[in-house]
């Protein structure tokens, strides 16, 4: 009888252990949707806060992905139906202008909104950027105006070009990827906008951007297997391939061609012309 009691005790403990293990395995793991991002700004209102995040440590001249969360303090929850919109504005001494930017859309984590802004110039003590954010909270329209600091890229390399093409149109071209270039054929992305007026910067579609990377410090040698950047309607980015055969400083010589193949900016690299007037810089 003692033997049977012992066996039943062992079986009971084993089943309990398995049940506890199963419960532990099924416990949902809480995921932080802004893990790895830096909170750049936090606006505190009476009943909610607005948080601005980026992969960068600061907003910079050029392409900036920005993530926004709105926290309802009463419910201690993040809002997924705020339908936010924004408008960046540069206040100069004699004029004002906006910047190329996308709409703000929900990410896979619906309470996080994402978009990008291409800042054309840095701010300073007398000329500054602000960001107007409109959204709704519990059916009530809200607006916040946030003054932001925009710096030159920390690495000092050129990744944005504002220029007038041979068609007399003002363009803004900005580097997007690769963020961490490697000795390989890298996926490359850029954005291209044109300036209709001080407030309107539509995306330029169906142009071509040729890619010719060179190493000025190594005899200006190039690399094989590059692919021109072409427009992708799904992402509104220009995608191509960038071949980097060694580490060091690279000048990514570019040419901008319209839909008819006419060159609007940039030149071929030759022995007599070692660089294009349109380019990005990389160093890794």
Backbone torsions as a table, in degrees:
resi	resn	phi	psi	omega
1	UNK	NA	-42.7	177.3
2	UNK	-60.7	-35.2	179.2
3	UNK	-64.6	-44.0	179.0
4	UNK	-63.3	-41.8	178.4
5	UNK	-60.9	-42.6	179.9
6	UNK	-62.5	-43.1	-179.7
7	UNK	-64.1	-45.0	179.8
8	UNK	-63.5	-35.7	178.3
9	UNK	-64.2	-43.6	179.3
10	UNK	-62.7	-44.1	179.7
11	UNK	-62.1	-42.1	-179.8
12	UNK	-62.4	-45.3	-179.9
13	UNK	-65.1	-37.6	-179.7
14	UNK	-65.8	-44.5	178.8
15	UNK	-63.5	-41.3	179.2
16	UNK	-62.6	-41.7	-179.4
17	UNK	-63.8	-44.2	178.9
18	UNK	-62.8	-41.9	-180.0
19	UNK	-61.6	-44.5	179.4
20	UNK	-63.5	-40.5	179.9
21	UNK	-63.3	-42.5	178.9
22	UNK	-62.4	-41.5	179.2
23	UNK	-61.5	-42.7	179.9
24	UNK	-63.7	-41.5	-178.1
25	UNK	-65.4	-29.9	-177.0
26	UNK	-89.6	-2.6	179.3
27	UNK	-68.1	122.9	-178.7
28	UNK	-64.7	137.5	178.2
29	UNK	-89.2	123.3	-178.9
30	UNK	-73.1	124.0	-178.4
31	UNK	-103.9	131.1	176.6
32	UNK	-86.7	111.5	-174.3
33	UNK	-70.4	-12.3	178.8
34	UNK	-114.9	20.7	177.0
35	UNK	-62.6	134.3	-178.8
36	UNK	89.2	-7.7	177.9
37	UNK	-98.4	160.1	177.7
38	UNK	-106.0	128.7	173.9
39	UNK	-77.5	112.7	-178.1
40	UNK	-86.1	-38.4	-176.9
41	UNK	-144.1	149.9	174.7
42	UNK	-139.2	120.3	178.4
43	UNK	-102.0	125.0	-177.1
44	UNK	-107.0	120.1	174.1
45	UNK	-108.5	179.8	-175.2
46	UNK	-63.9	-39.6	-173.8
47	UNK	-120.7	4.9	-179.8
48	UNK	-160.7	167.1	173.8
49	UNK	-128.3	153.5	175.3
50	UNK	-119.5	125.2	-175.4
51	UNK	-116.4	135.1	-179.2
52	UNK	-115.8	126.2	-177.1
53	UNK	-123.4	157.6	175.5
54	UNK	-152.4	158.4	171.6
55	UNK	-72.9	-21.5	-179.4
56	UNK	-88.9	165.7	176.8
57	UNK	-83.1	-20.6	178.8
58	UNK	-149.5	157.6	169.3
59	UNK	-71.1	139.2	-174.8
60	UNK	-130.5	159.6	169.4
61	UNK	-58.0	129.8	-177.9
62	UNK	113.5	-153.7	-173.5
63	UNK	-82.0	125.8	179.7
64	UNK	-132.1	115.6	170.0
65	UNK	-81.2	131.6	-176.6
66	UNK	-128.6	135.7	179.4
67	UNK	-115.6	139.2	-176.7
68	UNK	-128.2	137.8	171.6
69	UNK	-129.5	143.2	178.4
70	UNK	-120.2	119.8	-175.9
71	UNK	-105.6	123.8	173.9
72	UNK	-81.9	111.7	-174.3
73	UNK	-70.3	-31.7	-178.6
74	UNK	-63.9	-44.7	180.0
75	UNK	-94.9	-4.4	-177.3
76	UNK	53.7	42.1	-178.6
77	UNK	-130.9	157.6	176.4
78	UNK	-95.6	139.6	-170.1
79	UNK	-88.7	130.8	-178.1
80	UNK	-109.1	-1.0	-178.6
81	UNK	-124.0	33.4	-177.0
82	UNK	-78.4	-16.6	-179.9
83	UNK	46.0	57.7	-175.8
84	UNK	-74.2	151.5	169.9
85	UNK	-137.4	158.5	-176.1
86	UNK	-143.6	163.5	176.3
87	UNK	-147.4	111.5	173.8
88	UNK	-79.3	146.2	-178.5
89	UNK	-144.9	129.6	174.2
90	UNK	-98.1	124.9	178.5
91	UNK	-103.0	103.6	178.4
92	UNK	-97.0	174.5	-176.8
93	UNK	-67.5	-31.5	-175.5
94	UNK	-119.7	-3.6	-175.9
95	UNK	-161.7	171.0	174.8
96	UNK	-133.0	147.2	175.2
97	UNK	-152.8	160.2	178.2
98	UNK	-95.1	-158.6	-178.3
99	UNK	-148.3	154.6	174.1
100	UNK	-58.0	133.9	179.3
101	UNK	-158.7	153.5	176.6
102	UNK	-91.4	175.4	168.1
103	UNK	-75.6	166.4	175.5
104	UNK	-98.0	125.0	-177.3
105	UNK	-126.3	151.9	175.2
106	UNK	-63.9	138.3	172.4
107	UNK	-86.3	-173.3	175.8
108	UNK	-58.1	-36.3	170.2
109	UNK	-84.8	102.3	-164.7
110	UNK	-61.8	-18.8	179.6
111	UNK	-88.0	4.2	175.8
112	UNK	-113.3	126.4	179.3
113	UNK	-106.5	143.7	-174.4
114	UNK	-135.5	143.0	172.8
115	UNK	-161.9	179.9	175.1
116	UNK	-134.3	154.4	176.3
117	UNK	-128.5	138.7	173.2
118	UNK	-107.9	101.7	178.0
119	UNK	-79.5	128.6	-175.9
120	UNK	-86.1	-18.9	-174.5
121	UNK	-152.2	157.0	179.1
122	UNK	-79.9	163.1	172.9
123	UNK	-91.8	163.5	174.7
124	UNK	-147.4	-167.0	-174.3
125	UNK	-66.1	-31.1	-175.8
126	UNK	-108.8	-17.4	179.2
127	UNK	-123.5	124.9	-168.9
128	UNK	-141.5	157.9	174.5
129	UNK	-99.7	142.3	164.4
130	UNK	-131.8	164.5	-175.5
131	UNK	-129.6	115.5	176.9
132	UNK	-93.9	123.7	-179.0
133	UNK	-115.7	122.0	174.2
134	UNK	-109.1	139.3	-178.9
135	UNK	-162.8	173.2	176.9
136	UNK	-119.4	146.5	177.5
137	UNK	-138.7	115.1	-177.5
138	UNK	55.1	40.9	177.3
139	UNK	80.4	1.2	-178.3
140	UNK	-107.2	131.4	179.5
141	UNK	-71.1	135.6	-179.8
142	UNK	-127.9	155.7	174.5
143	UNK	-146.6	136.2	173.8
144	UNK	-128.7	138.4	174.8
145	UNK	-116.2	116.8	-173.9
146	UNK	-116.1	123.7	173.9
147	UNK	-80.3	128.3	-175.9
148	UNK	-121.9	153.9	177.3
149	UNK	-101.1	129.4	178.2
150	UNK	-120.0	121.9	-176.4
151	UNK	-110.2	164.0	169.0
152	UNK	-66.9	151.1	178.8
153	UNK	-53.4	138.9	-175.8
154	UNK	-60.4	-31.3	-178.3
155	UNK	-83.1	-5.4	177.8
156	UNK	71.7	9.3	-177.1
157	UNK	-93.9	150.5	-176.7
158	UNK	-84.2	118.5	177.6
159	UNK	-130.5	11.7	178.2
160	UNK	-142.9	140.6	178.5
161	UNK	-136.3	125.4	175.0
162	UNK	-113.0	120.2	-171.4
163	UNK	-153.2	163.3	174.1
164	UNK	-103.1	124.4	179.8
165	UNK	-78.1	173.8	179.0
166	UNK	-66.3	-11.0	176.1
167	UNK	-92.7	8.9	-179.9
168	UNK	65.7	21.3	175.6
169	UNK	-99.6	140.0	177.9
170	UNK	-87.7	125.2	-177.5
171	UNK	-117.4	153.2	172.3
172	UNK	-126.9	115.1	-179.9
173	UNK	-115.0	128.2	-177.0
174	UNK	-135.0	139.6	177.7
175	UNK	-74.2	139.5	178.3
176	UNK	-118.4	-57.0	-176.3
177	UNK	-138.9	156.1	7.7
178	UNK	-80.3	140.2	176.1
179	UNK	-72.2	-35.0	177.7
180	UNK	-123.8	84.4	-177.1
181	UNK	-62.7	149.5	-179.8
182	UNK	-131.0	162.2	172.1
183	UNK	-72.7	93.2	-172.8
184	UNK	179.9	179.6	168.9
185	UNK	-89.2	106.5	-174.2
186	UNK	-91.1	145.6	168.1
187	UNK	-70.2	127.0	-177.5
188	UNK	-116.7	141.0	178.3
189	UNK	-138.5	147.8	175.3
190	UNK	-147.1	163.9	174.4
191	UNK	-118.8	147.7	-179.1
192	UNK	-134.4	122.6	177.7
193	UNK	-125.2	160.6	171.0
194	UNK	-124.0	156.2	-177.2
195	UNK	-100.1	110.5	174.9
196	UNK	-80.2	-41.7	175.1
197	UNK	-159.4	-171.7	-175.0
198	UNK	-63.5	-18.3	-175.3
199	UNK	-115.4	-10.6	-172.7
200	UNK	-121.8	124.1	-177.9
201	UNK	-135.5	81.0	-179.3
202	UNK	-73.3	155.1	174.9
203	UNK	-68.2	139.0	174.6
204	UNK	-91.0	125.3	-176.4
205	UNK	-107.5	149.3	166.8
206	UNK	62.8	29.3	168.1
207	UNK	-94.4	-178.9	177.0
208	UNK	-132.6	140.1	176.9
209	UNK	-122.2	112.4	-179.7
210	UNK	-79.0	152.2	-173.4
211	UNK	-126.6	123.0	178.9
212	UNK	-138.8	85.7	-179.5
213	UNK	-74.0	138.7	179.2
214	UNK	-136.9	153.5	174.8
215	UNK	-110.6	97.4	-177.3
216	UNK	-57.9	-32.7	-178.7
217	UNK	-81.6	-1.3	-178.2
218	UNK	-128.1	48.4	177.9
219	UNK	73.0	14.6	179.3
220	UNK	60.8	32.8	-179.4
221	UNK	-70.6	154.5	-179.4
222	UNK	-103.3	-153.5	-179.3
223	UNK	-152.6	155.7	-179.1
224	UNK	-90.7	167.1	168.4
225	UNK	68.9	24.9	171.3
226	UNK	-76.8	151.5	176.7
227	UNK	-129.1	136.5	-180.0
228	UNK	-58.9	151.5	175.8
229	UNK	-81.9	127.2	179.1
230	UNK	-125.2	154.4	-174.1
231	UNK	-74.7	134.2	177.4
232	UNK	-113.7	108.3	-176.7
233	UNK	-58.3	-32.4	-176.3
234	UNK	-65.7	-36.2	-177.8
235	UNK	-108.1	-14.5	-175.1
236	UNK	61.8	26.1	174.9
237	UNK	-110.7	161.1	171.6
238	UNK	-98.3	122.8	-175.3
239	UNK	-113.4	142.2	175.6
240	UNK	-163.3	-161.0	-179.9
241	UNK	-126.1	138.8	-180.0
242	UNK	-123.9	115.2	-178.2
243	UNK	-95.4	121.5	177.9
244	UNK	-121.8	116.8	-171.1
245	UNK	-95.1	-8.9	177.4
246	UNK	-162.9	163.2	177.6
247	UNK	-76.9	159.1	179.8
248	UNK	133.0	-163.4	-177.3
249	UNK	-90.2	127.9	178.5
250	UNK	-122.8	138.7	169.4
251	UNK	-106.2	119.2	-178.2
252	UNK	-92.7	93.3	-178.9
253	UNK	-72.4	136.0	-173.4
254	UNK	-130.0	156.4	167.1
255	UNK	-135.5	138.2	177.5
256	UNK	-103.9	122.4	179.8
257	UNK	-117.4	139.0	177.0
258	UNK	-79.5	-176.2	-175.7
259	UNK	-64.3	-19.3	177.8
260	UNK	-92.5	3.1	-180.0
261	UNK	82.1	11.2	179.3
262	UNK	-84.4	134.3	-178.6
263	UNK	-76.2	122.6	179.9
264	UNK	-98.7	-25.7	179.8
265	UNK	-163.8	141.5	177.0
266	UNK	102.7	160.4	-176.6
267	UNK	-138.1	159.9	173.8
268	UNK	-68.8	146.7	173.5
269	UNK	-86.3	124.9	179.3
270	UNK	-135.6	178.0	177.2
271	UNK	-62.0	-35.3	179.9
272	UNK	-83.7	-20.8	-178.7
273	UNK	-128.9	91.6	-170.4
274	UNK	-73.9	-10.5	-179.6
275	UNK	-153.2	153.7	175.6
276	UNK	-84.6	156.3	175.5
277	UNK	-77.4	-6.9	176.7
278	UNK	-120.7	120.1	-175.0
279	UNK	-162.5	161.8	166.5
280	UNK	-113.6	164.5	175.6
281	UNK	-124.7	141.4	175.6
282	UNK	-135.1	148.3	171.3
283	UNK	-148.9	127.5	-179.2
284	UNK	-150.6	NA	NA
